[in-house]
Amino acid sequence: MTRPGREIFFVDPASSQLDPIPREQWSDWTTDTAHFGRGKKEVLGRGFDIVMALLLGIPMLLLAVIICVAVRAESPGPIFYRAVRVGKHGRLFGCLKFRSMYRDADVLLTRLLEEDPRIRAEYECHHKLQRDPRITTVGRLLRRFSLDELPQLWNVLKGDMSIVGPRPYNAAEIPALGDHARIIQQVRPGLTGLWQVSGRANTSFAERVALECTYVAQHSLRLDLSILVRTVWVVLSGDGAY
């Protein structure tokens, strides 16, 4: 439930404005989702995640080896990047990726945001940069086809993530989510999700939040399968990836 005097909001993607959910609907919604992830749904969901992670991961082993060699050959630094992300119920975990940036990327980002108002405005809107100077040549290729996220299959097997779910947010982004964080954290973050197949970086942060909340509210196996099918085309097209 919300604290007295506060409302829970969904975002209208068309206007990027916050629209309050009627309190009676919010009460029904919390009752329905309070038990999400328990019992049969939890067992079936984890089984689906494990099977899909193995089916996707085993054929990708050779590709993963090639990526490891390419990442190490282009620039000094570790092959993998372990980022702290916020998972289900606010639990922190190490989200794995192939490294796609140069060393000291976080320091460079801080300097860019301080020195360039245009870059700062773009980052505040999308929480991404279209022409990010921190990304390596190999990294751009990996990001275009979402190959940098292959190691997250290990996070799925560990139970940190699901195959389908909201984007794994970093702790610094949680304040920007406001009360929506409590909705999004009802489920595990996903390797892919509704946001990823609905424009990815072409959407604003507010639109992303709307999509994440919609996914949680409408979650079903049918929706997950639909997102997986759409993910294939999105990955191959590279649309919205940078």
MOQUI-V441958 format. One record per pair of residues at least 24 apart in sequence whose C-alpha atoms are under 6 Angstrom apart, sorted by sequence separation. I is the first residue (numbers start at 1). GAP is how many residues later the second one is. D is the distance in Angstrom with one decimal. If there is no record, write none. Layout:
I:GAP:D  I:GAP:D
//
This chain:
165:24:4.7  166:24:5.4  165:25:3.7  162:26:5.8  164:26:4.3  161:27:5.1  163:27:5.1  164:27:5.8  166:27:5.7  161:28:5.1  162:28:4.7  163:28:4.9  164:28:5.0  165:28:4.9  105:29:5.7  161:29:5.5  164:29:5.1  102:32:5.8  101:33:5.3  101:34:4.2  197:34:5.8  100:35:5.7  101:35:5.3  100:36:5.9  202:38:5.2  100:39:3.8  201:39:5.0  200:40:5.1  199:41:5.6  166:46:5.4  98:50:4.7  97:51:5.4  97:52:5.0  97:54:5.4  96:55:5.5  96:56:5.3  126:78:4.9  125:79:5.6  126:79:5.0  125:80:5.8  85:83:5.9  86:83:5.7  85:84:5.6  86:84:5.8  85:85:4.5  145:90:5.1  145:93:5.5  144:94:5.0  89:96:5.1  88:97:4.7  144:97:5.0  88:98:5.9  88:99:5.2  143:99:6.0  53:100:5.5  88:100:4.7  87:101:5.7  87:102:6.0  50:107:5.7  130:112:5.9  49:113:5.8  49:114:5.6  16:190:5.7  13:194:4.8  11:199:4.7  10:200:5.8
//
